[in-house]
């Protein structure tokens, strides 16, 4: 999947407000004053680094370091909107085919050299290399990038592409250090362990135990209020998994652990000096129903609607994720600009589900306890991963559907096997998975006809010509209001036809010591975005007068 389409969801306003209030309460300490410079923040992370380089980053730790040490022309703000970062501003022409960026005069690399248009051109050329197959492989396909002057750069797209702004969040590489290095040789550079970026922190040491970063004393984004981040150092310490890191947090060896499982989050809540944050994400858990011709059961719309009606989503969320998230009924949450309010919704009702099936003549004609029609049993298998949250959700759904006369089995397997043998080959009846919609909420990969087969992500196999046309038209405009109008009939068709049952939007669970202050809750486009305002974090305060 590409950087703009990858599979790898923002919670309701009420939860966001509660989480923000929790953060405010955690920050209030009547014995201390405002933030002071100094101190070290140590976070436990699962895994180890491989390439500390935004173009070839291979692990989650790589991505975390990239977020701390590098930055792009744009970034996501606290509301999930794309705003200038290294760019002082940008403008569009030709209805969105031409994008021009002006780089900030005060943007500097961590070796003191100015950020220039050459850095943008070099980075984009790497991403356009035939050998590159990473998350940004399609981000600049067919795009012409040109240097206007030292601080000006222009992108010319082959056609208008609505989600293009997201592409400009890609972190830049320094042309003055790597400009002569082609993509094929990038992995062999010492730069990958001693990177020079533009972010709030700079890598100064790396070993088998941890990555140590120090503050960037010339960081542009803290101006004009101050010259640099509050923290002196930030350390990412490696652990085999988050459970081990949580134990270290409980012993006072760490200041934070991110990406907790629900069981670990429950343990974190019992720690006296720890704050547990539930951060809204764009991740949704859903049940994709295979409507391909060979899947006879799901060819009947009444069956699909009955499935949506019979599942008690709130209970699935509570049992699978301890309630940390938001019940879903659409591709995007209600806080997204793309959310369409007036589409068909399915309220949980056993009786309504039974009525839908009865009217379609799915009845227990032979008295064996399972509904049937024309000799076809209303029976199918839910295929999912063996992760606890997924197996719990599947068991809850199985119970709900059995209650209305469907015979439902559950098949679990390791996630890698699920992807290779079930999702890619489309061999499942119903696929229960979590989908990460990173950044722009573009439903094209999940519902366009060109995505029906692997490597596409239209898992259900459902598509129509009107849906194709609207999804294509939405990609040809960058105006959000216009795109929402084009998405409205798509989301309505999906709601009526039910090729997928949306279950819930999940939260990202982040535990931090109460000593750490300054974190501001924001919707996460991906896990590394938890550091979106890391330059404002602090562990020291000035005394009150």
BAPA-461935 format. One record per residue (C-alpha): x, y, z. Coordinates in Angstrom, 2 decimals. Layout:
BEGIN
{atom {X,Y,Z}}
...
***
This chain:
BEGIN
{atom {0.00,0.00,0.00}}
{atom {1.21,3.51,-0.70}}
{atom {1.86,6.34,1.70}}
{atom {-1.52,7.81,0.88}}
{atom {-3.45,4.51,0.64}}
{atom {-1.66,2.19,3.02}}
{atom {-3.51,-0.25,5.22}}
{atom {-1.58,-0.43,7.95}}
{atom {-9.81,7.02,13.19}}
{atom {-10.61,9.86,15.25}}
{atom {-12.78,9.28,18.39}}
{atom {-15.99,11.16,19.14}}
{atom {-15.74,14.72,20.40}}
{atom {-16.83,13.68,23.87}}
{atom {-13.95,11.25,24.29}}
{atom {-11.50,13.77,22.91}}
{atom {-12.69,16.34,25.42}}
{atom {-12.40,13.84,28.28}}
{atom {-8.91,12.86,27.21}}
{atom {-7.90,16.49,26.92}}
{atom {-9.30,17.20,30.37}}
{atom {-7.33,14.26,31.73}}
{atom {-4.19,15.72,30.21}}
{atom {-4.92,19.15,31.71}}
{atom {-5.56,17.69,35.15}}
{atom {-2.37,15.65,34.94}}
{atom {-0.41,18.78,34.07}}
{atom {-1.78,20.91,36.89}}
{atom {0.48,20.95,39.92}}
{atom {-0.07,23.79,42.39}}
{atom {3.43,23.37,43.78}}
{atom {5.19,24.22,40.56}}
{atom {5.21,26.93,37.96}}
{atom {5.74,26.87,34.22}}
{atom {8.01,24.66,32.12}}
{atom {11.78,24.89,32.51}}
{atom {14.60,23.78,30.24}}
{atom {16.52,20.59,30.98}}
{atom {15.99,16.96,31.86}}
{atom {15.69,13.70,29.96}}
{atom {12.67,11.76,28.76}}
{atom {13.13,7.98,28.38}}
{atom {10.56,5.93,26.47}}
{atom {10.44,2.16,26.11}}
{atom {9.82,0.95,22.56}}
{atom {9.26,-2.53,21.18}}
{atom {11.87,-3.58,18.61}}
{atom {15.21,-2.30,17.38}}
{atom {16.30,0.22,14.74}}
{atom {17.68,-0.64,11.34}}
{atom {17.83,2.51,9.20}}
{atom {17.41,5.93,10.82}}
{atom {16.44,7.38,7.46}}
{atom {12.92,8.44,6.42}}
{atom {13.20,6.93,2.93}}
{atom {14.34,3.45,3.98}}
{atom {13.05,3.24,7.57}}
{atom {12.17,-0.42,8.15}}
{atom {11.03,-0.76,11.77}}
{atom {8.70,1.03,14.16}}
{atom {11.74,2.30,16.06}}
{atom {13.13,3.72,12.81}}
{atom {9.86,5.56,12.26}}
{atom {9.90,6.96,15.81}}
{atom {13.43,8.30,15.39}}
{atom {12.53,9.77,11.99}}
{atom {9.62,11.66,13.56}}
{atom {11.94,13.12,16.20}}
{atom {14.90,13.93,13.98}}
{atom {13.33,14.92,10.65}}
{atom {10.46,17.01,9.32}}
{atom {8.68,17.70,6.04}}
{atom {7.33,20.63,4.10}}
{atom {4.02,20.13,5.92}}
{atom {2.72,18.23,8.92}}
{atom {-0.49,17.38,10.76}}
{atom {-1.64,19.78,13.47}}
{atom {-3.62,19.05,16.63}}
{atom {-6.87,18.89,14.65}}
{atom {-5.51,16.49,12.04}}
{atom {-5.25,19.22,9.39}}
{atom {-2.20,19.57,7.13}}
{atom {-0.33,22.81,7.85}}
{atom {3.05,24.27,6.79}}
{atom {6.12,22.97,8.61}}
{atom {9.46,23.48,6.86}}
{atom {7.42,25.46,4.38}}
{atom {6.47,29.00,5.33}}
{atom {3.41,28.55,3.15}}
{atom {2.12,26.95,-0.04}}
{atom {-0.36,27.73,-2.80}}
{atom {-2.12,25.83,-5.55}}
{atom {-2.88,26.67,-9.16}}
{atom {-4.62,25.05,-12.12}}
{atom {-7.36,23.66,-9.89}}
{atom {-4.84,21.78,-7.80}}
{atom {-2.47,20.42,-10.45}}
{atom {0.32,22.81,-9.48}}
{atom {1.57,23.21,-5.90}}
{atom {4.21,25.78,-4.97}}
{atom {6.01,25.80,-1.61}}
{atom {8.15,28.52,-0.05}}
{atom {10.66,27.18,2.48}}
{atom {11.11,29.03,5.77}}
{atom {14.10,31.36,5.93}}
{atom {15.00,30.08,9.41}}
{atom {14.83,26.33,8.57}}
{atom {18.23,24.73,9.20}}
{atom {19.67,21.26,9.11}}
{atom {21.16,20.07,12.37}}
{atom {24.65,20.77,11.01}}
{atom {23.73,24.42,10.49}}
{atom {23.18,24.34,6.72}}
{atom {19.99,25.97,5.36}}
{atom {17.11,23.86,4.06}}
{atom {16.72,24.49,0.34}}
{atom {14.67,23.43,-2.63}}
{atom {17.51,21.04,-3.55}}
{atom {16.63,18.96,-0.49}}
{atom {13.04,18.63,-1.67}}
{atom {14.04,17.70,-5.22}}
{atom {16.56,15.10,-4.01}}
{atom {14.13,13.44,-1.60}}
{atom {11.34,13.24,-4.16}}
{atom {13.68,11.80,-6.79}}
{atom {14.59,9.01,-4.35}}
{atom {10.91,8.24,-3.82}}
{atom {10.41,8.14,-7.60}}
{atom {13.24,5.63,-8.09}}
{atom {12.09,2.32,-9.59}}
{atom {13.81,0.42,-6.80}}
{atom {11.86,2.19,-4.07}}
{atom {8.83,0.18,-2.87}}
{atom {8.17,1.87,0.48}}
{atom {5.07,3.63,1.80}}
{atom {5.59,6.67,-0.46}}
{atom {6.11,4.66,-3.66}}
{atom {3.01,6.12,-5.31}}
{atom {3.02,9.48,-3.56}}
{atom {4.86,11.28,-6.34}}
{atom {4.26,8.98,-9.29}}
{atom {4.13,11.07,-12.46}}
{atom {4.77,14.26,-10.49}}
{atom {7.31,16.78,-11.78}}
{atom {9.30,18.54,-9.07}}
{atom {11.36,21.62,-9.93}}
{atom {13.57,24.04,-8.09}}
{atom {12.42,27.62,-8.54}}
{atom {15.15,29.17,-6.43}}
{atom {16.92,28.38,-3.15}}
{atom {13.69,28.54,-1.16}}
{atom {11.04,27.82,-3.77}}
{atom {9.91,24.46,-5.15}}
{atom {7.04,23.51,-7.43}}
{atom {5.16,20.24,-7.95}}
{atom {3.23,19.68,-11.16}}
{atom {0.85,16.74,-11.04}}
{atom {-0.22,14.74,-14.09}}
{atom {-3.80,15.31,-12.92}}
{atom {-5.51,16.83,-9.92}}
{atom {-5.14,14.51,-6.94}}
{atom {-7.19,15.32,-3.84}}
{atom {-4.98,13.63,-1.23}}
{atom {-1.74,15.12,-2.61}}
{atom {-1.22,17.44,0.36}}
{atom {-0.57,14.38,2.51}}
{atom {2.38,13.47,0.28}}
{atom {4.13,16.69,1.25}}
{atom {4.40,15.54,4.87}}
{atom {7.22,13.18,3.83}}
{atom {10.39,14.00,5.84}}
{atom {13.20,15.53,3.80}}
{atom {16.79,14.33,3.40}}
{atom {19.78,16.72,3.14}}
{atom {20.98,17.08,-0.44}}
{atom {24.22,18.71,0.70}}
{atom {25.17,15.45,2.44}}
{atom {23.51,12.79,0.27}}
{atom {22.82,14.50,-3.04}}
{atom {25.26,12.31,-4.96}}
{atom {23.96,9.06,-3.44}}
{atom {21.46,7.13,-5.59}}
{atom {18.68,5.11,-4.02}}
{atom {20.47,1.81,-4.64}}
{atom {23.35,2.89,-2.40}}
{atom {21.35,4.65,0.30}}
{atom {21.20,1.65,2.68}}
{atom {25.01,1.46,2.86}}
{atom {25.55,5.00,4.14}}
{atom {26.78,5.77,7.67}}
{atom {24.14,8.51,7.60}}
{atom {21.63,5.83,8.60}}
{atom {23.13,5.57,12.10}}
{atom {24.24,9.21,12.43}}
{atom {21.47,11.08,10.63}}
{atom {21.28,14.83,10.22}}
{atom {17.72,16.08,10.09}}
{atom {15.65,19.18,10.77}}
{atom {13.54,17.90,13.66}}
{atom {13.45,18.96,17.32}}
{atom {15.98,16.31,18.36}}
{atom {19.28,15.06,16.92}}
{atom {20.71,11.52,17.17}}
{atom {24.00,11.50,19.07}}
{atom {24.41,7.84,20.04}}
{atom {23.03,4.43,19.21}}
{atom {23.90,1.00,20.59}}
{atom {22.21,-2.37,21.19}}
{atom {20.21,-0.94,24.10}}
{atom {18.96,2.47,23.02}}
{atom {19.00,5.51,20.75}}
{atom {20.00,8.78,22.42}}
{atom {18.86,12.10,20.96}}
{atom {19.77,15.57,22.14}}
{atom {17.85,18.81,21.66}}
{atom {18.17,20.77,18.45}}
{atom {19.36,24.19,19.67}}
{atom {18.30,25.85,16.43}}
{atom {14.80,24.45,15.97}}
{atom {12.61,26.67,13.83}}
{atom {9.19,25.59,15.09}}
{atom {9.62,26.86,18.66}}
{atom {10.23,30.41,17.44}}
{atom {9.52,33.18,18.29}}
{atom {8.68,32.03,21.83}}
{atom {11.98,30.22,22.38}}
{atom {14.96,28.85,20.50}}
{atom {14.75,25.16,21.31}}
{atom {12.76,22.28,22.89}}
{atom {12.44,22.15,26.68}}
{atom {13.95,18.66,27.06}}
{atom {17.72,18.28,26.89}}
{atom {17.60,14.65,25.81}}
{atom {15.17,12.04,24.61}}
{atom {16.07,8.35,24.78}}
{atom {14.28,5.46,23.06}}
{atom {15.16,2.25,24.93}}
{atom {14.58,-1.10,23.24}}
{atom {12.46,-3.94,24.66}}
{atom {11.21,-7.18,23.12}}
{atom {7.59,-6.08,23.63}}
{atom {5.50,-3.41,25.32}}
{atom {4.76,-5.67,28.31}}
{atom {8.46,-5.73,29.19}}
{atom {8.66,-1.98,28.72}}
{atom {5.65,-1.50,31.01}}
{atom {7.43,-3.44,33.76}}
{atom {10.37,-1.06,33.39}}
{atom {7.96,1.88,33.63}}
{atom {6.49,0.47,36.83}}
{atom {10.02,0.25,38.30}}
{atom {10.65,3.90,37.49}}
{atom {13.23,3.11,34.79}}
{atom {11.19,4.76,32.04}}
{atom {9.03,7.83,31.59}}
{atom {6.70,6.42,28.95}}
{atom {5.53,3.42,26.93}}
{atom {3.41,3.67,23.79}}
{atom {1.26,1.26,21.82}}
{atom {-0.01,-0.68,24.82}}
{atom {-2.35,-3.63,24.47}}
{atom {-5.60,-3.46,26.39}}
{atom {-4.38,-5.86,29.13}}
{atom {-1.21,-3.80,29.54}}
{atom {-3.29,-0.62,29.63}}
{atom {-5.29,-2.05,32.52}}
{atom {-2.03,-2.72,34.36}}
{atom {-0.80,0.79,33.58}}
{atom {-3.95,2.26,35.14}}
{atom {-2.99,0.71,38.48}}
{atom {0.39,2.46,38.57}}
{atom {0.25,5.37,40.98}}
{atom {2.54,7.81,39.14}}
{atom {1.43,6.99,35.59}}
{atom {-1.13,8.69,33.34}}
{atom {-2.82,6.55,30.69}}
{atom {-3.80,8.43,27.54}}
{atom {-6.30,7.04,25.03}}
{atom {-5.49,8.83,21.80}}
{atom {-8.02,8.77,18.95}}
{atom {-6.76,7.26,15.70}}
{atom {-7.99,6.61,12.19}}
{atom {-7.94,2.83,12.80}}
{atom {-11.21,0.96,12.47}}
{atom {-12.07,-2.68,13.11}}
{atom {-14.49,-4.09,10.55}}
{atom {-16.04,-7.28,9.25}}
{atom {-15.64,-7.49,5.45}}
{atom {-18.27,-9.69,3.83}}
{atom {-17.11,-11.44,0.66}}
{atom {-19.74,-10.73,-2.01}}
{atom {-17.94,-12.44,-4.88}}
{atom {-20.15,-14.77,-6.99}}
{atom {-18.87,-17.97,-5.38}}
{atom {-19.93,-16.77,-1.91}}
{atom {-23.64,-17.54,-2.26}}
{atom {-24.74,-16.54,1.24}}
{atom {-23.48,-12.96,1.04}}
{atom {-24.89,-12.34,-2.43}}
{atom {-28.21,-11.67,-0.68}}
{atom {-28.38,-8.09,0.58}}
{atom {-30.93,-9.03,3.24}}
{atom {-28.37,-11.35,4.83}}
{atom {-25.74,-8.62,4.90}}
{atom {-28.18,-6.13,6.40}}
{atom {-29.22,-8.70,8.99}}
{atom {-25.58,-9.23,9.96}}
{atom {-25.17,-5.48,10.49}}
{atom {-28.38,-5.34,12.55}}
{atom {-27.64,-8.38,14.71}}
{atom {-24.19,-7.30,15.93}}
{atom {-24.12,-5.31,19.14}}
{atom {-21.18,-3.07,18.30}}
{atom {-21.00,-1.45,21.71}}
{atom {-20.50,-4.81,23.36}}
{atom {-17.88,-5.80,20.80}}
{atom {-15.97,-2.60,21.60}}
{atom {-16.29,-3.18,25.33}}
{atom {-15.20,-6.81,25.23}}
{atom {-12.46,-6.52,22.61}}
{atom {-10.98,-3.13,23.53}}
{atom {-12.24,-2.48,27.05}}
{atom {-14.36,0.30,25.61}}
{atom {-11.33,2.30,24.50}}
{atom {-12.55,3.64,21.22}}
{atom {-15.79,4.63,19.52}}
{atom {-18.54,2.60,17.90}}
{atom {-18.27,2.91,14.11}}
{atom {-20.94,3.04,11.43}}
{atom {-19.03,4.67,8.57}}
{atom {-15.60,4.66,6.94}}
{atom {-14.61,7.77,8.91}}
{atom {-15.55,8.99,12.40}}
{atom {-18.00,11.81,12.99}}
{atom {-15.17,14.27,13.65}}
{atom {-13.71,13.84,10.15}}
{atom {-14.37,16.42,7.45}}
{atom {-15.35,13.49,5.19}}
{atom {-18.09,12.22,7.52}}
{atom {-21.56,12.06,5.93}}
{atom {-24.36,12.44,8.46}}
{atom {-27.43,11.33,6.54}}
{atom {-26.64,7.74,5.56}}
{atom {-28.49,4.59,6.58}}
{atom {-27.58,3.32,10.06}}
{atom {-28.25,-0.08,11.60}}
{atom {-29.40,-0.09,15.22}}
{atom {-28.78,-3.31,17.11}}
{atom {-31.98,-5.37,17.22}}
{atom {-32.33,-9.14,17.31}}
{atom {-35.97,-8.90,16.26}}
{atom {-35.25,-6.61,13.30}}
{atom {-32.48,-8.92,12.12}}
{atom {-34.82,-11.90,12.29}}
{atom {-37.50,-9.99,10.40}}
{atom {-35.06,-9.12,7.60}}
{atom {-34.17,-12.79,7.22}}
{atom {-37.77,-14.01,7.44}}
{atom {-38.90,-11.63,4.71}}
{atom {-36.11,-12.89,2.44}}
{atom {-37.23,-16.49,3.15}}
{atom {-34.11,-17.34,5.12}}
{atom {-35.93,-19.58,7.58}}
{atom {-35.24,-22.81,9.41}}
{atom {-37.12,-24.94,6.91}}
{atom {-35.67,-28.27,8.04}}
{atom {-35.80,-27.61,11.78}}
{atom {-32.10,-28.07,12.51}}
{atom {-31.73,-24.66,14.19}}
{atom {-29.96,-23.03,11.22}}
{atom {-31.74,-20.85,8.71}}
{atom {-31.67,-21.96,5.09}}
{atom {-33.02,-21.01,1.69}}
{atom {-33.30,-23.18,-1.39}}
{atom {-31.15,-25.83,0.21}}
{atom {-28.39,-23.34,1.11}}
{atom {-27.56,-23.12,4.81}}
{atom {-27.07,-19.67,6.31}}
{atom {-23.60,-20.66,7.48}}
{atom {-20.21,-19.06,7.06}}
{atom {-16.81,-18.65,8.70}}
{atom {-15.25,-15.52,10.17}}
{atom {-11.52,-15.49,9.49}}
{atom {-9.33,-13.32,11.69}}
{atom {-5.94,-13.09,13.36}}
{atom {-5.10,-14.83,16.63}}
{atom {-4.57,-11.53,18.44}}
{atom {-6.62,-11.46,21.67}}
{atom {-8.63,-8.37,20.68}}
{atom {-9.56,-9.93,17.36}}
{atom {-10.50,-13.36,18.75}}
{atom {-12.61,-11.72,21.45}}
{atom {-14.43,-9.59,18.87}}
{atom {-15.01,-12.62,16.66}}
{atom {-16.47,-14.61,19.56}}
{atom {-18.84,-11.74,20.41}}
{atom {-19.99,-11.44,16.81}}
{atom {-20.39,-15.21,16.54}}
{atom {-22.70,-15.22,19.56}}
{atom {-24.81,-12.37,18.16}}
{atom {-25.23,-14.00,14.74}}
{atom {-25.96,-17.45,16.18}}
{atom {-28.78,-15.81,18.14}}
{atom {-30.63,-14.93,14.91}}
{atom {-30.26,-18.37,13.34}}
{atom {-26.95,-18.11,11.49}}
{atom {-24.33,-20.83,11.88}}
{atom {-21.03,-19.01,12.28}}
{atom {-17.61,-20.57,12.81}}
{atom {-14.42,-18.69,13.68}}
{atom {-11.06,-19.44,12.16}}
{atom {-7.95,-17.77,13.61}}
{atom {-4.37,-17.69,12.41}}
{atom {-1.19,-15.62,12.86}}
{atom {-1.50,-12.18,11.31}}
{atom {1.09,-12.85,8.61}}
{atom {-0.75,-15.98,7.53}}
{atom {-4.04,-14.09,7.57}}
{atom {-2.63,-11.54,5.15}}
{atom {-0.98,-14.06,2.81}}
{atom {-3.46,-16.92,2.73}}
{atom {-6.79,-15.24,3.38}}
{atom {-6.79,-11.51,2.66}}
{atom {-4.61,-11.52,-0.45}}
{atom {-6.13,-14.67,-1.93}}
{atom {-9.68,-13.56,-1.03}}
{atom {-10.47,-17.07,0.26}}
{atom {-12.46,-15.93,3.31}}
{atom {-16.22,-15.76,3.82}}
{atom {-16.00,-12.88,6.29}}
{atom {-12.74,-11.17,7.21}}
{atom {-12.37,-9.50,10.61}}
{atom {-9.44,-7.07,10.57}}
{atom {-8.25,-3.71,11.80}}
{atom {-7.61,-1.13,9.09}}
{atom {-5.31,1.85,9.53}}
{atom {-6.42,4.75,7.35}}
{atom {-3.35,6.94,7.49}}
{atom {-3.83,10.64,6.91}}
{atom {-6.22,11.47,4.09}}
{atom {-9.57,9.62,4.41}}
{atom {-9.69,8.34,0.84}}
{atom {-11.96,5.25,0.51}}
{atom {-10.78,4.52,-3.05}}
{atom {-8.54,1.55,-2.11}}
{atom {-11.41,-0.26,-0.38}}
{atom {-14.28,0.21,-2.83}}
{atom {-12.96,0.91,-6.33}}
{atom {-13.24,-1.89,-8.91}}
{atom {-9.51,-1.77,-9.68}}
{atom {-8.79,-2.76,-6.07}}
{atom {-10.87,-5.96,-6.06}}
{atom {-7.86,-8.23,-6.61}}
{atom {-4.56,-8.31,-4.73}}
{atom {-2.63,-6.07,-4.20}}
{atom {-5.77,-3.95,-3.94}}
{atom {-7.68,-3.62,-0.69}}
{atom {-11.26,-4.01,-1.84}}
{atom {-11.57,-7.10,0.33}}
{atom {-15.33,-7.51,-0.03}}
{atom {-15.22,-7.40,-3.83}}
{atom {-18.08,-4.93,-3.98}}
{atom {-17.99,-2.15,-6.58}}
{atom {-20.28,-0.34,-8.98}}
{atom {-19.75,2.05,-11.87}}
{atom {-21.31,5.02,-10.00}}
{atom {-19.06,4.35,-7.02}}
{atom {-16.00,4.16,-9.28}}
{atom {-16.89,7.46,-10.93}}
{atom {-17.41,9.27,-7.64}}
{atom {-14.21,7.94,-6.12}}
{atom {-12.27,8.97,-9.21}}
{atom {-13.87,12.42,-9.25}}
{atom {-13.10,12.89,-5.55}}
{atom {-9.44,12.29,-6.28}}
{atom {-9.56,14.97,-8.96}}
{atom {-10.37,17.76,-6.51}}
{atom {-8.62,18.92,-3.37}}
{atom {-11.63,20.89,-2.08}}
{atom {-12.84,19.04,1.01}}
{atom {-16.46,20.15,0.70}}
{atom {-16.58,18.98,-2.91}}
{atom {-14.97,15.67,-2.00}}
{atom {-17.49,15.12,0.81}}
{atom {-20.35,15.68,-1.63}}
{atom {-18.85,13.02,-3.89}}
{atom {-18.33,10.62,-0.99}}
{atom {-21.93,10.99,0.24}}
{atom {-23.55,8.67,-2.34}}
{atom {-20.64,6.24,-2.00}}
{atom {-21.06,5.97,1.76}}
{atom {-24.83,5.69,1.36}}
{atom {-24.45,2.84,-1.14}}
{atom {-22.03,1.07,1.19}}
{atom {-24.46,1.53,4.08}}
{atom {-27.39,0.08,2.14}}
{atom {-25.52,-2.77,0.47}}
{atom {-23.35,-3.61,3.52}}
{atom {-20.26,-5.22,1.96}}
{atom {-18.55,-4.28,5.21}}
{atom {-19.81,-3.94,8.77}}
{atom {-17.91,-1.23,10.61}}
{atom {-17.49,-2.14,14.28}}
{atom {-15.40,0.41,16.14}}
{atom {-12.62,2.98,15.90}}
{atom {-9.76,2.02,18.19}}
{atom {-7.66,4.25,20.45}}
{atom {-3.89,4.33,20.74}}
{atom {-2.86,3.71,24.34}}
{atom {0.03,5.70,25.74}}
{atom {1.32,5.56,29.33}}
{atom {3.52,8.33,30.73}}
{atom {4.97,9.27,34.09}}
{atom {3.08,12.11,35.75}}
{atom {6.38,13.97,35.82}}
{atom {6.15,14.42,32.05}}
{atom {4.07,17.43,31.12}}
{atom {3.19,19.31,27.96}}
{atom {1.75,16.46,25.91}}
{atom {-1.34,17.59,24.05}}
{atom {-3.94,15.11,22.85}}
{atom {-4.32,14.96,19.07}}
{atom {-5.77,12.45,16.62}}
{atom {-2.99,10.14,15.41}}
{atom {-2.49,9.59,11.71}}
{atom {0.06,6.93,12.67}}
{atom {1.78,5.91,15.95}}
{atom {4.84,8.10,15.49}}
{atom {2.59,11.17,15.50}}
{atom {2.35,10.87,19.29}}
{atom {5.48,13.06,19.16}}
{atom {3.72,15.79,17.19}}
{atom {4.41,18.46,19.87}}
{atom {7.40,16.82,21.59}}
{atom {9.29,20.13,21.55}}
{atom {6.78,21.34,24.17}}
{atom {7.20,18.41,26.57}}
{atom {9.02,19.06,29.81}}
{atom {10.03,17.30,33.03}}
{atom {11.30,20.34,34.95}}
{atom {9.42,23.38,36.15}}
{atom {10.34,26.77,37.53}}
{atom {9.29,27.41,41.16}}
{atom {6.23,29.55,41.73}}
{atom {6.87,32.92,43.30}}
***
